[in-house]
């Protein structure tokens, strides 16, 4: 594997909070299947995403990618706001 072709993780989720400076909290929902009964259920996880221009507002759908560590908990960077 070439070092220049690194796989970058990408997610899409909904902005839950934008009250921090240059940081938004994004909830990503995924569906998992329960093994025994084969029933699907929703699992949510929150990510702290770096928003340099503070353009995302609560309720917006956003797309973000993995990046270098920006702070203790921030390892994600905003790519675009999806309306």
C-alpha positions as CSV (number, residue, x, y, z in Angstrom):
1,X,0.0,0.0,0.0
2,X,1.3,3.4,-1.0
3,X,1.6,6.0,1.8
4,X,0.0,8.6,-0.5
5,X,-3.2,6.6,-0.9
6,X,-4.3,6.6,2.7
7,X,-8.0,5.7,3.4
8,X,-9.7,8.7,5.0
9,X,-12.8,8.1,7.2
10,X,-15.8,10.2,6.2
11,X,-19.1,10.6,8.0
12,X,-22.4,12.5,7.6
13,X,-24.5,13.5,10.5
14,X,-26.7,16.1,12.1
15,X,-25.4,19.1,14.1
16,X,-26.6,18.9,17.7
17,X,-24.8,21.8,19.3
18,X,-22.8,24.8,17.9
19,X,-22.3,26.7,21.1
20,X,-18.5,26.3,21.3
21,X,-16.0,28.5,19.5
22,X,-15.1,26.9,16.1
23,X,-16.4,23.5,17.2
24,X,-19.7,21.7,16.5
25,X,-21.1,18.6,18.0
26,X,-22.4,16.2,15.4
27,X,-24.5,13.1,16.0
28,X,-24.1,10.2,13.6
29,X,-26.8,7.5,13.5
30,X,-26.0,4.0,12.3
31,X,-28.1,0.8,12.1
32,X,-26.9,-2.4,13.7
33,X,-28.5,-5.8,13.6
34,X,-29.1,-7.8,16.8
35,X,-27.6,-11.3,16.2
36,X,-30.1,-13.7,17.7
37,X,-33.4,-12.1,16.6
38,X,-32.1,-10.4,13.4
39,X,-33.7,-7.1,14.4
40,X,-32.2,-3.7,13.4
41,X,-31.7,-1.0,16.0
42,X,-30.3,2.5,15.8
43,X,-26.9,3.4,17.5
44,X,-25.9,7.0,17.9
45,X,-22.4,8.5,18.5
46,X,-21.4,12.1,18.9
47,X,-18.2,13.6,17.4
48,X,-16.6,17.0,18.0
49,X,-15.9,18.6,14.6
50,X,-13.7,21.6,13.8
51,X,-15.7,24.3,12.0
52,X,-13.2,27.1,11.2
53,X,-15.8,29.6,9.8
54,X,-18.6,28.7,12.2
55,X,-20.9,28.1,9.3
56,X,-22.9,25.1,10.7
57,X,-26.0,25.7,12.8
58,X,-27.9,23.2,15.0
59,X,-30.2,21.1,12.8
60,X,-28.0,21.2,9.7
61,X,-26.7,18.0,8.1
62,X,-23.0,18.1,7.6
63,X,-20.2,16.0,6.1
64,X,-16.8,15.7,7.9
65,X,-13.5,13.8,7.5
66,X,-10.8,12.6,9.8
67,X,-7.8,14.8,10.3
68,X,-4.8,15.4,12.7
69,X,-5.6,15.9,16.4
70,X,-6.7,19.5,16.9
71,X,-7.4,19.3,20.6
72,X,-7.9,16.6,23.2
73,X,-11.2,15.4,21.7
74,X,-11.3,17.0,18.2
75,X,-10.0,14.8,15.4
76,X,-12.5,15.7,12.7
77,X,-12.8,18.6,10.2
78,X,-15.9,19.9,8.5
79,X,-16.0,19.5,4.7
80,X,-19.4,20.9,3.8
81,X,-22.9,21.7,5.1
82,X,-25.4,19.5,3.3
83,X,-28.9,21.2,3.2
